[in-house]
Amino acid sequence: MVLDRRQMIMDAATKSFSLFGYKATTMDQVAKLANVGKGTIYTFFKNKEELFDEIIKGLILEMKAAADESFDHSLAFHEVVHRALYKMIEFRNKHQLMIKLFQEERDMGTPAVQEVIDKVELTIINYIKEKLIDGVKRGDIQECDPELTAFMIIKLYISLIFDWEKKHAPLSKDEIAKIFKRFVIKGLSS
């Protein structure tokens, strides 16, 4: 029953953050959506920041799980990395909470939201970094600075998916994979 209430509060808070953003969400709203007293929330979370952080931790774990599901070592290294990256970015863009947070960060620059966006990006970079380290160990790619390379890869993906679409027709998943293979993987090939 206690876990159910905690989960109800987290679900209600996720809904509130998704609808109104971080800044506009209040503990009163969360309590109302969860159908609990405001004091009940404070038995589980000391403040809005802690509640938000808990939700984001779960979101990040969910995103990594989605990427892991796409991982298939029988495929070529570039395809494996491309699939994982695409899954993580796709997850980030389709999840309503992330969409709202990106809007809030862009429109208002809320520091707590910027911190979350940075945390999500760092998670993606570290995930790709691990895959690059594995690729080097397996001989799929040559030695490289895995953190810098992961940073460049994620920035390339984000640019191809979002920045390109501002003034051009969107690229397909296959077109992005070809660009990625040509300009990144060929340069890393051992």
TITIFI-884164 format. One record per residue (C-alpha): x, y, z negated; residue number from 1. Coordinates in Angstrom, 2 decimals. Layout:
BEGIN
r x:X y:Y z:Z pos:NUM
...
//
This chain:
BEGIN
r x:0.00 y:0.00 z:0.00 pos:1
r x:2.87 y:2.38 z:-0.87 pos:2
r x:4.60 y:1.63 z:2.43 pos:3
r x:1.30 y:2.13 z:4.24 pos:4
r x:0.94 y:5.62 z:2.76 pos:5
r x:4.52 y:6.49 z:3.59 pos:6
r x:3.98 y:5.30 z:7.17 pos:7
r x:0.67 y:7.18 z:7.39 pos:8
r x:2.49 y:10.34 z:6.32 pos:9
r x:5.27 y:9.77 z:8.87 pos:10
r x:2.73 y:9.09 z:11.64 pos:11
r x:0.78 y:12.23 z:10.73 pos:12
r x:3.97 y:14.31 z:10.60 pos:13
r x:5.09 y:12.95 z:13.98 pos:14
r x:1.72 y:13.92 z:15.42 pos:15
r x:1.93 y:17.40 z:13.89 pos:16
r x:5.51 y:17.99 z:15.06 pos:17
r x:4.50 y:16.72 z:18.54 pos:18
r x:1.50 y:19.05 z:18.76 pos:19
r x:2.75 y:22.18 z:17.00 pos:20
r x:6.54 y:21.87 z:16.91 pos:21
r x:8.83 y:21.89 z:13.92 pos:22
r x:8.47 y:25.52 z:12.97 pos:23
r x:4.66 y:25.59 z:13.04 pos:24
r x:4.16 y:22.30 z:11.19 pos:25
r x:3.28 y:22.66 z:7.52 pos:26
r x:3.05 y:20.09 z:4.76 pos:27
r x:-0.63 y:21.06 z:4.42 pos:28
r x:-1.22 y:20.04 z:8.06 pos:29
r x:0.61 y:16.77 z:7.54 pos:30
r x:-1.43 y:16.02 z:4.40 pos:31
r x:-4.66 y:16.77 z:6.24 pos:32
r x:-3.72 y:14.58 z:9.22 pos:33
r x:-2.59 y:11.75 z:6.90 pos:34
r x:-5.72 y:12.14 z:4.78 pos:35
r x:-3.66 y:12.34 z:1.59 pos:36
r x:-3.04 y:15.03 z:-0.99 pos:37
r x:-0.02 y:17.25 z:-0.42 pos:38
r x:1.50 y:15.93 z:-3.65 pos:39
r x:1.48 y:12.42 z:-2.20 pos:40
r x:3.84 y:13.56 z:0.53 pos:41
r x:6.29 y:14.82 z:-2.10 pos:42
r x:6.40 y:11.39 z:-3.76 pos:43
r x:8.11 y:10.14 z:-0.58 pos:44
r x:9.85 y:13.21 z:0.84 pos:45
r x:11.27 y:16.19 z:-1.05 pos:46
r x:10.54 y:18.65 z:1.78 pos:47
r x:9.63 y:19.08 z:5.44 pos:48
r x:13.28 y:18.83 z:6.48 pos:49
r x:13.70 y:15.41 z:4.89 pos:50
r x:10.46 y:14.17 z:6.48 pos:51
r x:11.55 y:15.50 z:9.87 pos:52
r x:14.99 y:13.90 z:9.52 pos:53
r x:13.42 y:10.53 z:8.72 pos:54
r x:11.22 y:10.72 z:11.81 pos:55
r x:14.18 y:11.66 z:14.01 pos:56
r x:16.27 y:8.76 z:12.65 pos:57
r x:13.49 y:6.38 z:13.68 pos:58
r x:13.20 y:8.04 z:17.06 pos:59
r x:16.93 y:7.66 z:17.70 pos:60
r x:16.83 y:3.97 z:16.73 pos:61
r x:13.87 y:3.48 z:19.08 pos:62
r x:15.76 y:5.22 z:21.90 pos:63
r x:18.86 y:3.05 z:21.40 pos:64
r x:16.69 y:-0.08 z:21.35 pos:65
r x:15.14 y:0.95 z:24.68 pos:66
r x:18.64 y:1.34 z:26.16 pos:67
r x:19.80 y:-1.98 z:24.70 pos:68
r x:16.82 y:-3.75 z:26.29 pos:69
r x:18.00 y:-2.57 z:29.71 pos:70
r x:21.51 y:-3.93 z:29.17 pos:71
r x:22.43 y:-6.93 z:31.31 pos:72
r x:26.11 y:-7.98 z:31.37 pos:73
r x:25.56 y:-10.02 z:34.53 pos:74
r x:25.26 y:-6.73 z:36.48 pos:75
r x:28.11 y:-4.54 z:37.69 pos:76
r x:29.42 y:-2.13 z:35.06 pos:77
r x:28.11 y:0.99 z:36.81 pos:78
r x:24.62 y:-0.51 z:37.06 pos:79
r x:24.64 y:-1.45 z:33.37 pos:80
r x:25.64 y:2.05 z:32.29 pos:81
r x:23.23 y:3.67 z:34.74 pos:82
r x:20.30 y:1.59 z:33.47 pos:83
r x:21.07 y:2.32 z:29.82 pos:84
r x:21.50 y:6.04 z:30.45 pos:85
r x:18.38 y:6.29 z:32.53 pos:86
r x:16.37 y:4.47 z:29.84 pos:87
r x:17.64 y:6.81 z:27.11 pos:88
r x:16.94 y:9.94 z:29.14 pos:89
r x:13.59 y:8.60 z:30.30 pos:90
r x:12.68 y:7.83 z:26.68 pos:91
r x:13.77 y:11.29 z:25.59 pos:92
r x:11.60 y:12.92 z:28.22 pos:93
r x:8.49 y:10.79 z:27.90 pos:94
r x:8.29 y:10.82 z:24.11 pos:95
r x:5.89 y:13.64 z:23.20 pos:96
r x:7.84 y:14.70 z:20.11 pos:97
r x:11.06 y:15.11 z:22.08 pos:98
r x:9.27 y:17.09 z:24.78 pos:99
r x:7.86 y:19.47 z:22.17 pos:100
r x:11.24 y:19.83 z:20.45 pos:101
r x:12.98 y:20.66 z:23.73 pos:102
r x:10.32 y:23.29 z:24.42 pos:103
r x:10.71 y:24.78 z:20.95 pos:104
r x:14.49 y:24.83 z:21.18 pos:105
r x:14.31 y:26.53 z:24.57 pos:106
r x:11.61 y:29.04 z:23.59 pos:107
r x:12.48 y:29.82 z:19.98 pos:108
r x:15.93 y:28.44 z:19.27 pos:109
r x:14.83 y:26.99 z:15.92 pos:110
r x:18.07 y:25.96 z:14.13 pos:111
r x:16.63 y:22.70 z:12.71 pos:112
r x:15.43 y:21.73 z:16.18 pos:113
r x:18.77 y:22.62 z:17.78 pos:114
r x:20.42 y:20.36 z:15.21 pos:115
r x:18.12 y:17.50 z:16.23 pos:116
r x:18.75 y:18.05 z:19.95 pos:117
r x:22.49 y:17.98 z:19.24 pos:118
r x:22.07 y:14.79 z:17.19 pos:119
r x:20.17 y:13.06 z:20.00 pos:120
r x:22.78 y:14.11 z:22.57 pos:121
r x:25.60 y:12.92 z:20.29 pos:122
r x:23.81 y:9.59 z:19.87 pos:123
r x:23.63 y:9.16 z:23.64 pos:124
r x:27.27 y:10.18 z:24.05 pos:125
r x:28.40 y:7.72 z:21.35 pos:126
r x:26.31 y:4.95 z:22.89 pos:127
r x:27.88 y:5.49 z:26.32 pos:128
r x:31.31 y:5.85 z:24.71 pos:129
r x:30.90 y:2.35 z:23.20 pos:130
r x:29.94 y:0.95 z:26.61 pos:131
r x:32.98 y:2.62 z:28.20 pos:132
r x:35.29 y:1.14 z:25.55 pos:133
r x:33.77 y:-2.29 z:26.27 pos:134
r x:34.22 y:-1.70 z:30.01 pos:135
r x:37.92 y:-0.92 z:29.52 pos:136
r x:38.39 y:-4.02 z:27.33 pos:137
r x:36.67 y:-6.22 z:29.92 pos:138
r x:38.76 y:-4.73 z:32.74 pos:139
r x:35.73 y:-3.26 z:34.51 pos:140
r x:37.16 y:0.26 z:34.38 pos:141
r x:40.55 y:1.84 z:33.82 pos:142
r x:41.74 y:3.50 z:30.62 pos:143
r x:40.04 y:6.82 z:29.97 pos:144
r x:39.14 y:9.14 z:27.13 pos:145
r x:35.81 y:7.44 z:26.36 pos:146
r x:34.29 y:10.35 z:24.45 pos:147
r x:35.13 y:12.94 z:27.11 pos:148
r x:34.03 y:10.57 z:29.88 pos:149
r x:30.74 y:9.82 z:28.07 pos:150
r x:30.17 y:13.56 z:27.65 pos:151
r x:30.77 y:14.17 z:31.37 pos:152
r x:28.51 y:11.27 z:32.35 pos:153
r x:25.59 y:12.44 z:30.20 pos:154
r x:25.96 y:16.03 z:31.42 pos:155
r x:25.98 y:14.80 z:35.03 pos:156
r x:22.83 y:12.77 z:34.42 pos:157
r x:21.04 y:15.63 z:32.71 pos:158
r x:22.02 y:17.97 z:35.54 pos:159
r x:20.86 y:15.57 z:38.24 pos:160
r x:17.56 y:14.92 z:36.51 pos:161
r x:16.63 y:18.37 z:35.21 pos:162
r x:18.75 y:21.11 z:36.69 pos:163
r x:18.60 y:19.80 z:40.25 pos:164
r x:14.80 y:19.58 z:40.11 pos:165
r x:14.44 y:23.27 z:39.34 pos:166
r x:15.15 y:24.16 z:42.98 pos:167
r x:15.15 y:20.83 z:44.86 pos:168
r x:13.03 y:17.75 z:45.29 pos:169
r x:13.61 y:15.27 z:42.43 pos:170
r x:16.17 y:12.56 z:43.03 pos:171
r x:15.04 y:8.95 z:42.75 pos:172
r x:16.54 y:6.57 z:40.25 pos:173
r x:18.38 y:4.85 z:43.14 pos:174
r x:19.77 y:8.15 z:44.47 pos:175
r x:21.08 y:9.01 z:41.02 pos:176
r x:22.65 y:5.54 z:40.75 pos:177
r x:24.42 y:6.03 z:44.11 pos:178
r x:25.76 y:9.44 z:43.08 pos:179
r x:26.87 y:8.05 z:39.74 pos:180
r x:28.63 y:5.11 z:41.42 pos:181
r x:30.33 y:7.28 z:44.03 pos:182
r x:31.59 y:10.12 z:41.85 pos:183
r x:32.05 y:8.49 z:38.45 pos:184
r x:32.51 y:4.75 z:38.71 pos:185
r x:34.83 y:4.81 z:41.72 pos:186
r x:37.05 y:7.20 z:39.78 pos:187
r x:37.03 y:4.89 z:36.77 pos:188
r x:37.46 y:1.66 z:38.74 pos:189
r x:40.43 y:-0.40 z:37.70 pos:190
//
